Amino acid sequence: MINQQEWPSDLQALMNRRRDMRIPGPFDGWRIGMIDTPLRIFDLSRGGCFVDAMHEQPVGTRITIKVALPRVGTLILKGETLYERKGFGFAVRFVDVDAETAALLGDVLDSLQGD
């Protein structure tokens, strides 16, 4: 997992503005595309997540990920990359989430917070 003390101060400020409670994970996931690529997902929230990845991902890239979650199975979420941490991965903000998916994600996160 990423050590927050290693983050630049502007990134620390961004992370401190988080609105949603985060579940550390890790969660299994896949980047959906021509070839589905396995991912490890951390800091999952209603608004986004951090993807553990060694490859570079430009800011603003639209991606679709599938996340394996307890109690509900897998959810498919569209996202946009917010920032990159070279050698660690990238942050994703979820976009265009329909009401049913948002409710399922929220229910799972609420139940995991209580665990």
C-alpha positions in Angstrom: 0.0 0.0 0.0 1.1 3.6 -0.6 2.7 5.5 2.3 0.9 8.8 2.4 3.9 10.5 3.9 5.7 10.1 0.6 3.0 12.1 -1.3 3.8 15.6 -2.5 2.1 18.3 -0.4 -0.4 19.2 -3.2 -1.5 15.6 -3.4 -1.9 15.4 0.3 -4.2 18.4 0.1 -6.2 16.8 -2.6 -6.6 13.6 -0.5 -7.7 15.6 2.6 -10.6 17.0 0.6 -12.2 13.6 0.2 -15.9 13.6 0.8 -16.6 9.9 1.0 -15.5 7.2 3.5 -13.0 4.8 2.1 -12.5 1.1 2.6 -8.8 0.2 2.3 -9.3 -3.1 0.4 -7.6 -4.6 -1.5 -10.4 -5.7 -3.9 -9.9 -7.7 -7.0 -10.9 -6.0 -10.2 -10.4 -5.9 -14.0 -10.0 -3.1 -16.5 -12.5 -3.8 -19.2 -11.3 -3.4 -22.7 -10.2 -5.4 -25.7 -8.4 -7.6 -23.2 -9.6 -7.6 -19.6 -6.7 -6.7 -17.4 -6.6 -7.8 -13.7 -6.3 -5.0 -11.1 -5.9 -4.6 -7.4 -8.1 -1.8 -6.0 -7.6 0.1 -2.8 -9.3 3.0 -1.0 -12.7 2.2 -2.5 -15.4 4.8 -1.9 -18.7 5.9 -3.4 -16.8 8.4 -5.5 -13.7 6.5 -6.7 -10.7 4.3 -5.9 -7.0 3.8 -6.2 -5.8 1.3 -8.8 -2.5 -0.5 -8.0 -0.7 -0.5 -11.3 2.9 -0.3 -12.6 2.0 1.1 -16.0 1.5 4.8 -16.6 -2.1 6.2 -17.0 -2.6 9.7 -18.3 -4.8 12.0 -16.2 -8.3 12.3 -17.7 -8.4 8.9 -19.3 -11.8 7.2 -19.3 -11.8 3.6 -18.1 -14.3 0.9 -17.2 -13.5 -1.3 -14.3 -15.2 -4.4 -12.8 -14.8 -4.7 -9.0 -15.4 -8.0 -7.1 -17.3 -7.1 -3.9 -18.6 -9.2 -1.0 -22.3 -9.7 -0.8 -23.1 -8.4 -4.3 -20.6 -10.0 -6.7 -19.1 -7.7 -9.3 -20.0 -4.1 -10.1 -19.0 -2.4 -13.4 -18.1 1.2 -12.9 -17.0 3.9 -15.4 -14.2 6.2 -14.2 -11.8 8.9 -15.1 -8.2 9.1 -13.9 -7.5 11.9 -11.5 -3.8 11.6 -10.9 -0.9 9.2 -11.2 1.7 7.9 -8.8 4.5 6.6 -10.9 5.4 3.1 -9.9 2.3 2.8 -7.7 -0.8 3.4 -9.7 -3.5 5.9 -10.3 -6.6 7.4 -8.7 -10.0 7.0 -10.4 -13.1 9.1 -10.0 -16.3 7.3 -10.8 -18.5 8.9 -13.4 -21.9 8.2 -14.9 -22.9 5.8 -12.2 -26.5 4.8 -12.4 -28.7 4.9 -9.3 -28.9 1.1 -8.9 -25.1 0.6 -9.1 -24.6 3.6 -6.7 -27.0 2.1 -4.2 -25.3 -1.4 -4.3 -21.9 0.2 -3.9 -23.1 2.3 -1.0 -24.7 -0.7 0.7 -21.5 -2.8 0.4 -19.3 0.0 1.6 -21.6 0.7 4.6 -21.6 -3.0 5.5 -17.8 -3.3 5.2 -17.3 -0.2 7.4 -19.2 -2.0 10.1 -17.0 -5.2 9.8 
